[in-house]
Amino acid sequence: MKANFDQLIATLPRAPSEAWPAGVPFVDALSHGTMSVEVFAPNELDRQSPHAQDELYFIGRGSGTLTIDGVAHDCKAGDALFVRAGRAHRFTNFSKDFATWVVFWGPKGGEK
């Protein structure tokens, strides 16, 4: 399996939805078993809510801040960040070109 970051970014944002009125800012890239990979490029506001699985972000371009349970982590292209399942998190102060790979895996509720 292979996914191309730039080709996936070119498809964003997707059509608006109730949850994402400015357009859906993510696209599926790969999946296998419990693992799924997306590209996420929020435009103006990150509206995501906690996820059922553990997740990794690999920042592909730009910069921003990922706040996890109230703790802010500055990030830029080349950085990796981990968010445990069910934890409140959101990107803020991100550059216009900000985009990241997102990898979800494991059981609902996260690995112990």
BALOBA-1460 file (C-alpha; in Angstrom, 3 decimals):
// residues 112
<rec num="1" residu="m" x="0.000" y="0.000" z="0.000"/>
<rec num="2" residu="k" x="1.125" y="3.529" z="-0.706"/>
<rec num="3" residu="a" x="-0.337" y="6.996" z="-0.198"/>
<rec num="4" residu="n" x="1.002" y="10.315" z="-1.495"/>
<rec num="5" residu="f" x="0.753" y="13.289" z="0.882"/>
<rec num="6" residu="d" x="0.630" y="15.998" z="-1.805"/>
<rec num="7" residu="q" x="-1.991" y="14.172" z="-3.875"/>
<rec num="8" residu="l" x="-4.192" y="13.713" z="-0.811"/>
<rec num="9" residu="i" x="-3.792" y="17.360" z="0.265"/>
<rec num="10" residu="a" x="-4.950" y="18.428" z="-3.198"/>
<rec num="11" residu="t" x="-8.369" y="16.835" z="-2.484"/>
<rec num="12" residu="l" x="-8.947" y="19.003" z="0.628"/>
<rec num="13" residu="p" x="-11.149" y="20.451" z="1.849"/>
<rec num="14" residu="r" x="-13.908" y="18.078" z="0.818"/>
<rec num="15" residu="a" x="-17.586" y="19.048" z="0.642"/>
<rec num="16" residu="p" x="-18.985" y="20.793" z="3.748"/>
<rec num="17" residu="s" x="-20.912" y="18.828" z="6.356"/>
<rec num="18" residu="e" x="-22.864" y="19.770" z="9.469"/>
<rec num="19" residu="a" x="-19.808" y="19.082" z="11.636"/>
<rec num="20" residu="w" x="-17.429" y="20.777" z="9.188"/>
<rec num="21" residu="p" x="-19.250" y="23.753" z="7.564"/>
<rec num="22" residu="a" x="-16.044" y="25.073" z="5.940"/>
<rec num="23" residu="g" x="-15.452" y="21.681" z="4.280"/>
<rec num="24" residu="v" x="-14.298" y="18.315" z="5.617"/>
<rec num="25" residu="p" x="-10.563" y="18.752" z="6.330"/>
<rec num="26" residu="f" x="-9.460" y="15.112" z="6.226"/>
<rec num="27" residu="v" x="-9.241" y="12.292" z="3.722"/>
<rec num="28" residu="d" x="-8.649" y="8.553" z="4.187"/>
<rec num="29" residu="a" x="-5.284" y="7.359" z="2.899"/>
<rec num="30" residu="l" x="-4.726" y="3.729" z="3.990"/>
<rec num="31" residu="s" x="-6.270" y="1.107" z="6.236"/>
<rec num="32" residu="h" x="-5.532" y="-2.412" z="7.426"/>
<rec num="33" residu="g" x="-7.057" y="-4.205" z="10.409"/>
<rec num="34" residu="t" x="-7.428" y="-1.712" z="13.258"/>
<rec num="35" residu="m" x="-5.013" y="0.761" z="11.631"/>
<rec num="36" residu="s" x="-6.155" y="3.672" z="9.495"/>
<rec num="37" residu="v" x="-4.210" y="6.599" z="8.077"/>
<rec num="38" residu="e" x="-5.641" y="9.978" z="7.125"/>
<rec num="39" residu="v" x="-4.351" y="13.339" z="6.045"/>
<rec num="40" residu="f" x="-5.792" y="16.226" z="8.089"/>
<rec num="41" residu="a" x="-5.552" y="19.890" z="7.050"/>
<rec num="42" residu="p" x="-7.801" y="22.092" z="9.191"/>
<rec num="43" residu="n" x="-8.817" y="25.337" z="7.548"/>
<rec num="44" residu="e" x="-9.389" y="28.137" z="10.061"/>
<rec num="45" residu="l" x="-10.715" y="25.982" z="12.941"/>
<rec num="46" residu="d" x="-10.039" y="22.462" z="14.232"/>
<rec num="47" residu="r" x="-13.416" y="21.026" z="15.259"/>
<rec num="48" residu="q" x="-12.317" y="17.469" z="16.030"/>
<rec num="49" residu="s" x="-13.435" y="15.674" z="19.166"/>
<rec num="50" residu="p" x="-11.759" y="12.846" z="21.136"/>
<rec num="51" residu="h" x="-11.274" y="9.596" z="19.218"/>
<rec num="52" residu="a" x="-11.928" y="6.006" z="20.283"/>
<rec num="53" residu="q" x="-8.442" y="4.818" z="19.260"/>
<rec num="54" residu="d" x="-4.895" y="5.908" z="20.083"/>
<rec num="55" residu="e" x="-3.456" y="8.203" z="17.432"/>
<rec num="56" residu="l" x="-0.189" y="9.544" z="16.116"/>
<rec num="57" residu="y" x="0.241" y="12.792" z="14.223"/>
<rec num="58" residu="f" x="3.197" y="13.177" z="11.864"/>
<rec num="59" residu="i" x="3.310" y="16.841" z="10.883"/>
<rec num="60" residu="g" x="3.840" y="16.995" z="7.129"/>
<rec num="61" residu="r" x="3.972" y="20.740" z="6.582"/>
<rec num="62" residu="g" x="3.489" y="24.016" z="8.400"/>
<rec num="63" residu="s" x="3.392" y="24.604" z="12.136"/>
<rec num="64" residu="g" x="0.911" y="24.992" z="14.974"/>
<rec num="65" residu="t" x="0.075" y="24.027" z="18.521"/>
<rec num="66" residu="l" x="-1.559" y="20.767" z="19.588"/>
<rec num="67" residu="t" x="-3.249" y="21.064" z="22.979"/>
<rec num="68" residu="i" x="-3.849" y="17.720" z="24.709"/>
<rec num="69" residu="d" x="-5.879" y="17.796" z="27.927"/>
<rec num="70" residu="g" x="-4.985" y="21.467" z="28.401"/>
<rec num="71" residu="v" x="-1.235" y="21.061" z="27.768"/>
<rec num="72" residu="a" x="0.060" y="22.924" z="24.687"/>
<rec num="73" residu="h" x="2.706" y="21.357" z="22.427"/>
<rec num="74" residu="d" x="4.197" y="23.505" z="19.666"/>
<rec num="75" residu="c" x="4.783" y="21.482" z="16.514"/>
<rec num="76" residu="k" x="6.200" y="21.857" z="13.030"/>
<rec num="77" residu="a" x="6.892" y="19.771" z="9.933"/>
<rec num="78" residu="g" x="8.898" y="16.702" z="10.912"/>
<rec num="79" residu="d" x="7.444" y="16.398" z="14.433"/>
<rec num="80" residu="a" x="5.451" y="13.427" z="15.759"/>
<rec num="81" residu="l" x="2.832" y="13.668" z="18.518"/>
<rec num="82" residu="f" x="0.893" y="10.962" z="20.367"/>
<rec num="83" residu="v" x="-2.671" y="11.303" z="21.704"/>
<rec num="84" residu="r" x="-4.197" y="8.563" z="23.856"/>
<rec num="85" residu="a" x="-7.694" y="7.394" z="22.972"/>
<rec num="86" residu="g" x="-10.460" y="9.517" z="24.470"/>
<rec num="87" residu="r" x="-8.256" y="12.525" z="25.257"/>
<rec num="88" residu="a" x="-9.436" y="16.030" z="24.406"/>
<rec num="89" residu="h" x="-7.117" y="17.566" z="21.811"/>
<rec num="90" residu="r" x="-7.147" y="20.307" z="19.217"/>
<rec num="91" residu="f" x="-4.777" y="22.131" z="16.876"/>
<rec num="92" residu="t" x="-4.633" y="25.920" z="17.222"/>
<rec num="93" residu="n" x="-2.431" y="28.732" z="15.937"/>
<rec num="94" residu="f" x="-1.646" y="26.677" z="12.839"/>
<rec num="95" residu="s" x="-0.156" y="28.108" z="9.667"/>
<rec num="96" residu="k" x="-2.270" y="28.320" z="6.509"/>
<rec num="97" residu="d" x="-0.265" y="25.477" z="4.963"/>
<rec num="98" residu="f" x="-0.547" y="23.195" z="8.030"/>
<rec num="99" residu="a" x="-1.249" y="19.529" z="7.243"/>
<rec num="100" residu="t" x="-0.538" y="16.286" z="9.070"/>
<rec num="101" residu="w" x="-0.690" y="12.541" z="8.681"/>
<rec num="102" residu="v" x="-2.925" y="10.935" z="11.322"/>
<rec num="103" residu="v" x="-2.542" y="7.256" z="12.242"/>
<rec num="104" residu="f" x="-5.270" y="5.562" z="14.306"/>
<rec num="105" residu="w" x="-4.746" y="2.028" z="15.614"/>
<rec num="106" residu="g" x="-5.574" y="-0.489" z="18.277"/>
<rec num="107" residu="p" x="-8.679" y="-1.329" z="20.260"/>
<rec num="108" residu="k" x="-11.377" y="1.170" z="21.169"/>
<rec num="109" residu="g" x="-10.328" y="2.801" z="24.410"/>
<rec num="110" residu="g" x="-6.663" y="2.567" z="23.425"/>
<rec num="111" residu="e" x="-3.875" y="0.201" z="24.323"/>
<rec num="112" residu="k" x="-3.102" y="-0.340" z="27.996"/>
